[in-house]
Amino acid sequence: MHYCGTDIIEVDRIKQAIQNTEGFKEKVYTKNEINEAQNKGEKTLYEYFAGRFAAKEAIYKALSKIKEDLNLFEIEVGNDKSNKDRPYVVIHDHDINKLMGTGKVKIDVSISHIKEYATATAIIEYNND
């Protein structure tokens, strides 16, 4: 079975949430994602955070067919430096990790952003045999 999720977010909305909502960044993003963001310049910092937010939402939507009680903090999106910065997904949830470890769940995600918007699409392959 395949499940798909997609999301689009305004970069400024994420910027405002990070700047004006105490603890927003720490509730949504993992330490690895926050550390990765520190390498971004001010010009692309909020595009990065918005792209990650859209990716987490897209992954959440697709994974909700398998597990309903994930939160965004349990979804981590990194960049594979050895593969042209292609995004990869780490799920910090025992049940999903177990399925991923056995190859029963595979997650692919694509992120794109421009100055005003970020979008992401996630495809989940689920083999429950």
C-alpha positions as CSV (number, residue, x, y, z in Angstrom):
1,M,0.0,0.0,0.0
2,H,1.1,3.5,-0.7
3,Y,0.0,6.6,1.2
4,C,0.7,10.2,0.2
5,G,0.7,13.5,2.1
6,T,1.4,17.0,1.0
7,D,1.6,20.4,2.7
8,I,2.2,24.0,1.8
9,I,3.0,26.7,4.4
10,E,3.8,30.4,4.2
11,V,7.4,31.1,5.3
12,D,6.3,34.2,7.2
13,R,3.8,32.3,9.2
14,I,6.6,30.0,10.5
15,K,8.8,33.0,11.1
16,Q,6.2,34.7,13.2
17,A,5.5,31.5,15.1
18,I,9.2,31.0,15.9
19,Q,9.7,34.7,16.9
20,N,6.4,35.2,18.8
21,T,5.4,31.8,20.3
22,E,7.6,30.7,23.2
23,G,8.7,27.1,22.8
24,F,7.3,26.7,19.3
25,K,10.7,25.8,17.8
26,E,11.5,23.3,20.5
27,K,8.0,21.6,20.3
28,V,8.1,21.2,16.5
29,Y,11.8,20.7,15.6
30,T,14.4,18.2,16.9
31,K,17.7,19.3,18.2
32,N,19.3,18.0,15.0
33,E,17.0,20.2,12.9
34,I,17.7,23.2,15.0
35,N,21.4,22.6,14.9
36,E,21.3,22.2,11.1
37,A,19.4,25.5,10.8
38,Q,22.2,27.3,12.6
39,N,24.3,26.7,9.5
40,K,21.8,28.6,7.4
41,G,22.1,32.3,6.8
42,E,19.4,34.7,7.9
43,K,18.2,34.9,4.3
44,T,17.2,31.2,4.1
45,L,16.7,30.4,7.8
46,Y,12.9,30.6,7.9
47,E,12.6,29.0,4.4
48,Y,14.5,26.0,6.0
49,F,12.2,25.9,9.0
50,A,9.1,26.3,6.8
51,G,10.3,23.5,4.5
52,R,10.8,21.2,7.5
53,F,7.4,22.1,8.9
54,A,5.7,21.3,5.5
55,A,7.7,18.0,5.3
56,K,6.6,17.0,8.9
57,E,3.0,17.8,8.1
58,A,3.1,15.8,4.8
59,I,4.7,12.8,6.6
60,Y,2.2,13.0,9.4
61,K,-0.7,13.0,7.0
62,A,0.7,10.0,5.1
63,L,1.6,8.1,8.3
64,S,-1.7,8.7,9.9
65,K,-3.1,5.8,7.9
66,I,-0.7,3.6,9.9
67,K,-0.4,5.4,13.3
68,E,-2.6,8.2,14.4
69,D,-0.9,9.5,17.5
70,L,2.4,10.9,16.2
71,N,3.5,14.4,16.9
72,L,5.6,16.7,14.8
73,F,8.6,16.5,17.2
74,E,8.8,12.7,16.5
75,I,9.4,13.3,12.8
76,E,12.9,14.4,11.9
77,V,14.0,15.5,8.5
78,G,17.7,15.7,7.7
79,N,19.8,16.2,4.6
80,D,22.0,13.4,3.2
81,K,25.2,15.3,2.4
82,S,26.5,12.3,0.4
83,N,23.5,12.4,-1.9
84,K,23.1,16.1,-3.0
85,D,21.4,17.1,0.3
86,R,18.5,14.8,-0.5
87,P,16.1,14.8,2.5
88,Y,15.7,11.7,4.6
89,V,13.3,10.9,7.4
90,V,13.9,9.6,10.9
91,I,10.9,8.7,13.0
92,H,11.3,8.9,16.8
93,D,8.5,6.5,17.6
94,H,9.1,2.9,18.6
95,D,6.3,1.3,16.6
96,I,7.2,3.1,13.3
97,N,10.9,2.6,13.8
98,K,10.3,-1.1,14.2
99,L,8.4,-1.2,11.0
100,M,11.0,0.8,9.2
101,G,13.8,-1.4,10.5
102,T,12.1,-4.5,9.0
103,G,11.5,-2.7,5.7
104,K,7.7,-2.8,6.1
105,V,7.6,1.0,6.1
106,K,9.6,3.2,3.7
107,I,9.3,7.0,3.6
108,D,10.3,9.3,0.8
109,V,9.9,13.1,1.1
110,S,10.5,16.0,-1.2
111,I,10.8,19.6,-0.1
112,S,10.7,22.8,-2.1
113,H,10.6,26.4,-1.1
114,I,10.8,30.0,-2.4
115,K,10.9,33.2,-0.5
116,E,7.2,33.2,0.4
117,Y,6.2,29.5,0.5
118,A,7.5,26.0,1.4
119,T,5.9,22.8,0.2
120,A,6.5,19.1,0.7
121,T,5.2,15.8,-0.4
122,A,5.7,12.5,1.3
123,I,5.1,9.0,0.0
124,I,4.8,6.1,2.5
125,E,5.2,2.6,1.3
126,Y,3.6,0.2,3.7
127,N,3.9,-3.6,3.4
128,N,1.9,-5.2,6.1
129,D,2.4,-8.8,4.9
